[in-house]
Amino acid sequence: MARFLLFPLLLALLFSISSAEIRFSEVRSDDRPIIPFDEFGFTHSGRLELNVSKIQLSDTNPDLDLAKIGFFLCTRDTWLHVLLQLEDGEITCALQSDLIKTVFTFKDIPVGKKEHSVVYKENEADQYTLVFANCLTSLKVSMDVHSAMYNLERGGGTRDYLSAGRTILPRVYFLFSLVYFVLSGIWIYVLYKKRLTVFRIHLFMLAVVIMKALNLLCEAEDKSYIKRTGSAHGWDVLFYIFSFFRGITLFTLIVLIGTGWSFLKPYLQDKEKKVLMIVIPLQVVANIAQVVIDETGPYGQDWITWKQIFLLVDVVCCCAVLFPIVWSIKNLREAARTDGKAAVNLMKLTLFRQYYIVVICYIYFTRVVVYALETITSYKYLWTSVVASELATLAFYLYTGLKFKPEAHNPYFVIDDEEEEAAAEQLKLEDEFEL
Ligand SMILES: *[C@@H]1O[C@H](CO)[C@@H](O)[C@H](O)[C@H]1NC(C)=O
């Protein structure tokens, strides 16, 4: 277990060096005609700082047309038009298109120099990708690329390194973390008031909420540090650590509640333990993947692979946590038929069925709906998908807390004969329809 915990932490430390919005990329003997670097949402006072050094071309013939190698900015839409122009033969190199915004071509570099720096002003607000084009076939390029993209804030002229649609994220995360700190306080109060009926699962739930609050606080601080300085510096490590614990504790909690552990029965069955043994290591993998995805940016070489690993692991975890709930529902149905306490069991059954549906809705919303929102909203409103996802998560936490809170008197045991009869009747009906 210790090994599982240590590895992602080490990894987070390793990656924090190369992090965030000021990016450094090494290009070595590369003959790709197009190399995309980074994407950023500019406001009306956007800036791109580009420092290229250690430039080396595989061919040093002075007759090379160096205007065909260089950097440019372009939006996704214009890129499609440029591709059309290339296809129609209007142009032979993306750098010749009048739709793109050329940052500089290698022709602009004084002869013999191996480095070049520019600050490019972008005054048309939009989401741009920084792209390197090399239209000379079989010419290999090596260089170190330092790039920084930021917007100047109105008035003061301070730099904002967060993309236009993300710039309010620090505040969003901070607000949500406050909400969770308040919730932890309320939960502690509830546990104290009803301390005679508190189960271990209720303490575990407290840990989950506190993890979530700390995770959001670190994310707020991480993002606000990036906003101010362009690099992550330490907070990202804390953020990854709490993300890791939050992920593991949340999935474990869903499994434990699903099995009815501690409030229905004091032990876990073997197959229930197996679910935990699958989910916990997978969460470790998911967290490693998340670190790599965050730190490399969408054009890093392993980005797609890790994104796929993350999605796969996430889907497996989400499916796995549903099994214990299904088993519990099945057990309760059987118990209802055999032990004669139909009303009690029906109540538990309804609770577990609702929980099953809520878990599915939560997973569906935070995975599918949020992803769809992210894809269809304009770059300016990227934060809305974060808010939607956090609201759904908050609703899920609230539901779980309300439904499984410690009860001062156990409602299961104060049931009169009439209710018992009605319940038995309904169970019989259910059996007929195999609900
Ligand atoms: C580019 O070089 C300038 C001058 O050396 C430096 O001030 C600036 O921080 C560099 N920018 C990046 C993104 O490396």
PDBQT file of the ligand as one rigid body, heavy atoms in Angstrom, charges set to zero:
ROOT
HETATM    1  C1  LIG A 501      12.623  35.684 -23.266  1.00  0.00    +0.000 C 
HETATM    2  O1  LIG A 501      13.840  36.396 -23.143  1.00  0.00    +0.000 OA
HETATM    3  C2  LIG A 501      13.720  37.608 -22.411  1.00  0.00    +0.000 C 
HETATM    4  C3  LIG A 501      15.070  38.327 -22.493  1.00  0.00    +0.000 C 
HETATM    5  O2  LIG A 501      16.118  37.460 -22.228  1.00  0.00    +0.000 OA
HETATM    6  C4  LIG A 501      13.321  37.302 -20.987  1.00  0.00    +0.000 C 
HETATM    7  O3  LIG A 501      13.196  38.491 -20.249  1.00  0.00    +0.000 OA
HETATM    8  C5  LIG A 501      12.001  36.581 -21.010  1.00  0.00    +0.000 C 
HETATM    9  O4  LIG A 501      11.617  36.196 -19.714  1.00  0.00    +0.000 OA
HETATM   10  C6  LIG A 501      12.077  35.333 -21.907  1.00  0.00    +0.000 C 
HETATM   11  N1  LIG A 501      10.771  34.739 -22.014  1.00  0.00    +0.000 N 
HETATM   12  C7  LIG A 501      10.511  33.435 -21.919  1.00  0.00    +0.000 C 
HETATM   13  C8  LIG A 501       9.143  32.997 -22.067  1.00  0.00    +0.000 C 
HETATM   14  O5  LIG A 501      11.394  32.625 -21.704  1.00  0.00    +0.000 OA
ENDROOT
TORSDOF 0
